[in-house]
Amino acid sequence: MSEELLYEERERKLAANDLMESAQMRYAREFLLALVQVIQISRFHQLNNEALREPLDLICSLSMKVCGDKKTLSLAIEEGQIFVNSRRMKFTSGAFRSMMAFVQMLKIREIGGFEFLAPLPRENLCHFLEAFHEVAADKSDALPKLERMLHNHDVAEIGLIKPGETETPLEVELETKKMAALLYSKAVVIAREVRNSDNHERLRYLGTKATRVIQELISVAERDTRPLHWLVQVPNNQEYIYTHSTKVALISLLIGLEIGIERNAVCSLGTAALYYDMGHLELPDEVSDDDEEQEKPEASEWQLRNHAKHGIKQLLNVRMLNVTVPDLLVVVFEHARGSEQYAREDCTGMHLFSRIVAIADAYDAATHGRYGKPMPPDKALEWLMEDRARYDPDLVRVFINVMGIYPVGTVALLSTGELGLVCEVDPATPRRPYVRIIEKADGTRIDDGELVDLGQRDESGALRASIIDTLDPVEAGVYVPGYYFTGDL
């Protein structure tokens, strides 16, 4: 056989192997999603419930496809990421939140992953589910206890992996959370420099740099949306206009990804959100200050009426004219028309980007006190839902689905008298998130409190605790982002 024919044969085999591997990963993804589904449903229903019949059958069937020929499917959790046979799995945003809730379930039980063998009998899968939920009631030595229970039922098809037992390649040089924090800081700096620079070439450079930052934030969100959720909680403090516009961009990216906008359009949305309030950048500090109680100088009314013109002028300074610029311009213009000074009564007819940015702008403003006393995140979501004319109700529902009823970073007062910080939201039980205890009932602050699944019941069927109220983090003396970026959440 000639060298050319050998090369073609080798290429065909490699292509066939790639296709087989792609199919295996697809089956593995379906297997994991079905497993998470039965774990979530079986928390509240008996295993003979009709709702569990199909997903249980699907798991048993898929086990033959992902673990055929006596092969092992290894599921490992490393740095909050999910790896199958050392390959990182990617999920859509909705499925990703379910998988992160699953990660928290494993974390509570001190389990680093699983190894599955086929065929996986339905009876043994049910034994596993019963044991998995039972060990949560007594978390001391949960992993060895679960191992003993599986051994007692002769469940040989499911093995447990201890945390840190696997060596998994990370695909990024920096941890995702550190990268997200760095990009957030870059966006704030760019917004500040745009205001302070009058050099035309410098402004164009900053525009290009901002687009790159938005693209990198999208890449972070595609891997893991949690850092963006936590960054939204960063206080605005003295640089309100810059930190606020950056967080509006983060929230807009989360909504855009959730509704399935294609990547280039999400980038345009994020850029529009970063620049949406640029009309304020040409106003004096005493005019652009969002303190409602501060008396404005006489010239402010004329300047505010020229808000849109200032914004469009500033945007054209930082962006070359291309097909994306009209979308950015309309967001700047419609935001100025709908600003508080000339409140828009109806969002009907507004550009999709404008409607998304309006929600992001209002949420960050409400949670950080631009309209008065800061609202806890859950109450800000309720407020958005009530104003159905100004804020698109369909997009608000999408936003609530993204954030959860109790968004990550919510400071919650529990029925036990303890304070907890919401650190993960399970879409299957949105009213019962995972919380980290940060203060005992007697008022003692703790740095390494218990991670509590508010949906978990003990052996008597009683819930560990419930949320009875939410608090403003500032009044509670809690710096929310610090728990994520310096702690273990």
C-alpha positions in Angstrom: 0.0 0.0 0.0 1.4 3.4 -1.0 2.3 6.0 1.6 -0.6 8.2 0.4 -3.1 5.4 0.9 -1.7 4.6 4.3 -2.1 8.2 5.3 -5.7 8.3 4.1 -6.5 5.0 6.0 -4.9 6.4 9.2 -7.0 9.6 8.8 -10.2 7.6 8.3 -9.5 5.6 11.5 -8.8 8.8 13.5 -12.0 10.4 12.2 -13.9 7.2 13.2 -12.3 7.3 16.6 -13.2 11.0 17.1 -16.8 10.2 16.1 -17.0 7.3 18.6 -15.5 9.4 21.3 -17.9 12.3 20.6 -20.9 9.8 20.8 -19.5 8.4 24.1 -19.3 11.9 25.6 -22.9 12.7 24.4 -24.1 9.5 26.1 -22.1 10.3 29.2 -23.7 13.8 29.4 -27.2 12.2 29.1 -26.3 9.7 31.7 -25.1 12.4 34.2 -28.2 14.6 33.6 -30.5 11.6 34.2 -28.6 10.6 37.3 -28.9 14.2 38.7 -32.6 14.1 37.8 -33.3 10.9 39.8 -31.2 12.2 42.7 -33.3 15.4 42.9 -36.7 13.7 42.5 -35.9 10.9 45.0 -35.1 13.5 47.7 -38.9 14.1 47.9 -40.5 11.0 46.4 -40.4 7.3 47.0 -38.4 5.3 44.5 -41.6 3.6 43.2 -43.0 7.0 42.2 -44.1 7.2 38.6 -41.9 10.3 38.1 -38.8 8.1 38.6 -39.7 5.2 36.3 -38.5 6.6 33.0 -35.3 8.3 34.3 -34.3 5.1 36.2 -34.8 3.0 33.1 -32.8 5.6 31.0 -29.8 5.5 33.4 -29.7 1.6 33.3 -30.0 1.7 29.5 -27.3 4.5 29.1 -24.9 2.6 31.4 -24.5 0.0 28.6 -23.6 2.7 26.1 -21.2 4.6 28.3 -19.6 1.6 30.1 -19.8 -1.0 27.4 -17.2 -3.8 27.0 -16.5 -3.7 30.8 -15.2 -0.2 30.6 -15.4 2.2 33.6 -17.0 5.6 33.5 -15.1 7.8 35.9 -16.9 10.9 37.2 -14.7 13.3 39.1 -15.2 16.7 40.7 -12.2 19.0 40.7 -12.2 22.8 41.4 -16.0 22.9 41.0 -15.7 21.4 37.5 -17.1 18.0 36.4 -14.8 15.6 34.5 -15.7 12.3 32.8 -12.7 10.1 32.2 -10.5 13.1 32.7 -12.3 15.2 30.1 -14.2 18.3 31.3 -17.9 18.2 30.6 -19.8 21.3 29.3 -23.5 21.9 29.9 -26.1 24.4 28.9 -26.7 27.1 31.5 -29.9 25.4 32.9 -28.2 22.0 33.1 -25.1 23.6 34.5 -27.0 24.9 37.5 -28.4 21.5 38.2 -24.9 20.0 37.9 -23.5 22.6 40.4 -26.3 21.7 42.8 -25.2 18.1 42.4 -21.6 19.1 43.1 -22.7 20.6 46.4 -24.5 17.4 47.3 -21.2 15.5 46.8 -19.3 18.2 48.7 -21.6 17.9 51.8 -21.0 14.1 51.8 -17.2 14.5 51.1 -17.4 12.5 47.9 -15.0 13.4 45.1 -16.7 11.4 42.4 -18.0 8.0 41.2 -16.9 5.0 39.0 -19.7 3.2 37.2 -19.7 -0.2 35.6 -22.2 -1.8 33.3 -24.7 -3.3 33.3 -26.2 -1.3 36.2 -29.2 -3.2 37.6 -32.2 -1.0 38.5 -32.3 -2.6 41.9 -28.7 -1.7 42.7 -29.3 1.9 41.4 -32.2 2.2 43.9 -30.0 0.8 46.7 -27.5 3.5 45.9 -30.1 6.3 45.9 -31.5 5.2 49.3 -28.0 5.1 50.8 -27.0 8.4 49.2 -29.9 10.3 50.8 -29.6 8.5 54.1 -25.9 9.4 54.8 -26.8 13.1 54.5 -28.6 12.9 57.8 -25.4 12.0 59.5 -22.5 13.6 57.6 -19.8 12.4 60.0 -17.8 9.8 58.0 -20.4 10.0 55.2 -18.2 8.4 52.5 -17.1 5.3 54.5 -20.7 4.9 55.7 -22.0 5.1 52.1 -19.3 2.5 51.1 -20.5 0.1 53.8 -24.1 0.5 52.8 -23.3 -0.2 49.2 -21.2 -3.2 50.2 -24.0 -4.6 52.4 -26.4 -4.5 49.4 -23.7 -6.1 47.0 -23.7 -3.0 44.8 -20.5 -3.5 42.9 -21.3 -1.4 39.9 -20.9 2.0 41.7 -17.6 2.9 43.3 -16.8 6.0 45.3 -13.9 8.4 44.7 -12.4 10.3 47.6 -11.8 14.1 47.1 -8.3 14.7 45.6 -7.8 11.1 44.4 -7.9 12.0 40.8 -5.5 14.1 38.8 -7.5 16.2 36.4 -6.0 18.6 33.8 -7.2 22.1 34.1 -7.8 23.9 30.8 -7.1 27.4 32.0 -3.9 28.9 33.5 -5.7 30.8 36.2 -8.6 29.6 38.3 -11.9 30.7 36.8 -12.8 32.9 39.8 -9.4 34.7 39.7 -9.8 35.3 36.0 -13.3 36.6 36.4 -12.2 39.0 39.1 -9.3 40.2 36.9 -11.6 40.9 33.9 -14.1 42.7 36.2 -11.3 45.0 37.3 -10.2 45.6 33.7 -13.7 46.6 32.7 -13.9 49.1 35.6 -10.6 50.6 34.6 -11.6 50.9 30.9 -14.8 52.7 31.9 -12.8 55.1 34.0 -10.2 55.7 31.3 -12.9 56.4 28.7 -14.1 59.3 30.8 -10.7 60.7 31.5 -9.2 60.5 28.0 -9.7 63.0 25.2 -7.2 61.4 22.8 -9.1 60.0 19.8 -6.7 57.1 19.2 -6.6 56.2 22.9 -10.3 56.0 23.0 -10.4 53.7 20.0 -7.8 51.5 21.6 -10.0 51.4 24.8 -13.0 50.4 22.7 -11.1 47.4 21.2 -9.8 46.5 24.6 -13.3 46.5 26.1 -14.6 44.1 23.4 -11.8 41.7 24.2 -12.6 41.9 27.9 -16.3 41.1 27.2 -15.3 38.2 24.9 -13.2 36.8 27.7 -16.0 37.2 30.3 -18.2 35.2 27.9 -15.6 32.5 27.9 -15.5 32.4 31.7 -19.3 32.3 31.8 -19.4 29.4 29.3 -17.2 27.4 31.7 -18.8 28.5 34.9 -21.3 31.3 35.5 -20.8 31.3 39.3 -18.0 33.9 39.4 -20.2 36.4 37.5 -23.0 35.8 40.0 -20.7 36.6 42.9 -19.1 39.7 41.2 -22.6 41.2 40.8 -22.6 41.4 44.7 -19.4 43.7 44.8 -20.3 47.0 46.4 -20.2 50.1 44.1 -18.8 52.4 46.7 -17.0 55.5 45.4 -16.8 54.6 41.7 -20.5 54.0 41.2 -20.8 54.8 37.6 -17.9 52.5 36.6 -18.6 49.6 38.8 -22.3 49.8 38.1 -21.9 49.7 34.3 -19.6 46.8 34.6 -22.1 44.8 36.7 -24.9 45.7 34.3 -22.7 44.1 31.6 -22.2 41.0 33.7 -25.9 40.6 34.3 -26.7 41.2 30.7 -24.3 38.5 29.6 -26.0 36.0 32.0 -29.4 36.8 30.5 -28.1 36.7 26.9 -26.5 33.3 27.4 -29.6 32.0 29.1 -32.0 32.9 26.2 -29.6 31.4 23.7 -28.3 34.5 21.8 -25.4 33.5 19.5 -22.0 34.3 20.8 -21.2 37.4 18.7 -24.6 38.9 19.6 -23.9 38.2 23.3 -20.6 40.1 22.9 -22.5 43.0 21.3 -25.0 42.9 24.2 -22.3 42.9 26.8 -20.5 45.8 25.1 -23.8 47.8 24.8 -24.4 47.2 28.5 -20.9 48.4 29.4 -21.4 51.6 27.4 -25.2 52.1 27.9 -24.9 55.0 30.4 -22.0 56.8 28.7 -24.0 60.0 28.5 -23.3 60.4 32.2 -19.5 60.4 31.5 -19.6 63.9 30.1 -21.5 65.3 33.0 -19.8 66.8 36.1 -19.5 64.5 39.1 -22.0 66.5 41.0 -24.5 66.0 38.2 -23.9 62.3 37.4 -23.9 61.4 41.1 -26.9 59.1 41.7 -27.6 60.4 45.2 -31.2 61.4 44.8 -31.0 63.7 47.9 -28.2 65.7 46.5 -29.2 69.1 45.1 -28.2 69.4 41.4 -26.6 72.5 39.9 -28.8 74.7 37.7 -27.2 73.5 34.5 -28.0 69.8 35.2 -31.5 69.9 33.6 -30.1 71.0 30.2 -27.3 68.5 30.5 -29.5 65.6 31.4 -31.8 66.4 28.5 -28.7 66.0 26.3 -27.9 62.7 27.9 -28.5 60.7 24.8 -26.5 63.0 22.6 -23.5 62.8 25.0 -23.8 59.0 25.1 -23.9 58.6 21.3 -21.0 60.9 20.8 -18.9 59.1 23.4 -19.8 55.7 21.9 -18.7 56.8 18.5 -15.4 58.0 20.0 -14.6 54.5 21.2 -16.1 52.3 18.4 -15.4 52.2 14.7 -18.6 52.2 12.6 -19.6 48.6 11.7 -22.7 46.4 11.7 -22.8 46.1 15.5 -22.7 49.8 16.3 -26.4 50.5 15.6 -27.4 48.0 18.3 -25.1 49.8 20.7 -26.4 53.2 19.7 -30.0 52.2 20.2 -29.3 50.9 23.7 -27.7 54.2 24.7 -30.5 56.2 23.2 -33.4 54.1 24.6 -31.8 54.1 28.1 -31.6 57.9 28.0 -35.2 58.1 27.0 -36.2 55.8 29.8 -34.1 57.3 32.5 -35.6 58.3 35.8 -35.8 61.9 34.8 -38.2 61.1 31.9 -39.5 57.7 33.0 -40.6 55.4 30.3 -44.0 53.9 31.1 -43.9 51.0 28.7 -41.0 48.8 27.4 -43.0 47.6 24.4 -41.2 48.3 21.1 -37.8 48.6 22.8 -34.8 46.8 21.3 -34.1 43.4 22.9 -30.8 44.6 24.2 -32.4 47.7 25.7 -35.0 45.6 27.6 -32.2 43.3 29.0 -30.0 46.2 30.0 -33.0 48.0 31.7 -33.5 44.9 33.9 -29.8 44.6 34.7 -29.5 48.4 35.5 -32.6 48.3 37.8 -31.5 45.2 39.6 -28.0 46.4 40.5 -29.3 49.9 41.3 -32.0 48.4 43.7 -29.6 46.0 45.4 -27.0 48.7 46.0 -29.2 51.5 47.2 -29.5 53.9 44.2 -33.2 54.2 44.9 -32.9 54.5 48.7 -32.3 51.7 51.1 -30.6 48.7 49.4 -32.9 45.8 48.7 -31.9 42.1 49.4 -31.6 40.3 46.0 -34.8 38.3 46.4 -36.9 41.5 47.2 -35.3 43.3 44.2 -36.5 40.4 41.9 -40.0 40.8 43.3 -39.9 44.5 42.7 -38.9 43.9 39.0 -41.7 41.4 38.6 -44.3 43.8 39.9 -43.4 46.6 37.4 -44.6 44.7 34.3 -44.9 47.8 32.1 -41.3 49.1 32.5 -39.5 45.7 32.6 -40.3 43.0 30.1 -42.0 40.3 32.3 -40.8 37.4 30.1 -37.2 38.6 30.4 -37.6 39.2 34.1 -38.8 35.5 34.5 -35.7 34.5 32.5 -33.6 36.6 34.9 -35.2 35.0 38.0 -34.5 31.6 36.4 -30.8 32.6 36.0 -30.4 34.1 39.5 -32.8 31.8 41.5 -35.5 33.0 43.9 -32.7 33.5 46.5 -29.7 34.5 44.3 -26.2 33.5 45.2 -24.9 36.0 47.8 -28.2 36.5 49.6 -27.8 36.9 53.3 -30.6 34.7 54.8 -32.0 34.6 58.3 -32.8 30.9 59.0 -35.6 29.5 61.2 -32.9 28.3 63.6 -31.8 31.9 64.3 -28.6 31.4 62.3 -27.4 33.6 59.4 -26.6 31.8 56.2 -25.1 32.9 52.9 -26.7 31.4 49.8 -23.9 29.8 47.8 -25.7 27.5 45.3 -29.2 27.3 43.9 -30.7 24.0 42.8 -33.2 24.7 40.0 -35.3 21.7 41.2 -35.8 23.3 44.6 -35.3 27.1 44.1 -36.8 28.0 47.5 -34.4 25.7 49.3 -30.9 26.6 48.2 -27.5 25.6 49.7 -26.3 28.0 52.4 -23.1 28.4 54.3 -23.7 29.2 58.0 -21.8 32.5 58.7 -23.3 33.3 62.1 -24.6 31.2 65.0 -27.9 31.8 66.6 -26.2 33.5 69.5 -24.6 36.1 67.1 -21.1 34.5 67.0 -19.6 35.0 63.5 -17.8 31.9 62.1 -15.4 31.7 59.2 -15.8 28.0 58.3 -19.5 27.3 58.9 -21.5 24.3 57.9 -22.7 23.9 54.3 -26.4 23.2 54.6 -28.8 21.8 52.0 -32.1 23.5 53.0 -34.0 20.8 51.0 -32.5 17.9 52.9 -34.6 16.1 55.6 -33.3 14.2 58.5 -34.3 10.6 59.5 -37.5 11.9 61.0 -38.5 13.8 57.8 -37.9 17.2 59.3 -36.0 19.9 57.4 -32.7 21.2 58.9 -33.9 24.9 58.5 -35.9 27.3 56.3 -35.3 30.9 55.2 -37.6 33.2 57.1 -36.2 36.6 56.0 -33.4 38.1 53.9 -31.1 40.9 55.0 -29.1 43.8 53.5 -25.4 42.6 53.5 -24.2 46.0 54.6 -26.5 46.2 57.6 -25.6 42.6 58.5 -21.9 43.5 58.2 -21.3 40.9 55.6 -18.9 41.5 52.6 -20.5 38.9 50.3 -17.9 38.6 47.5 -15.1 37.9 50.0 -16.7 34.6 51.0 -16.4 33.3 47.4 -13.1 34.9 46.2 -11.2 34.2 49.4 -13.2 31.3 50.9 -14.4 27.8 49.9 -17.8 28.2 48.3 
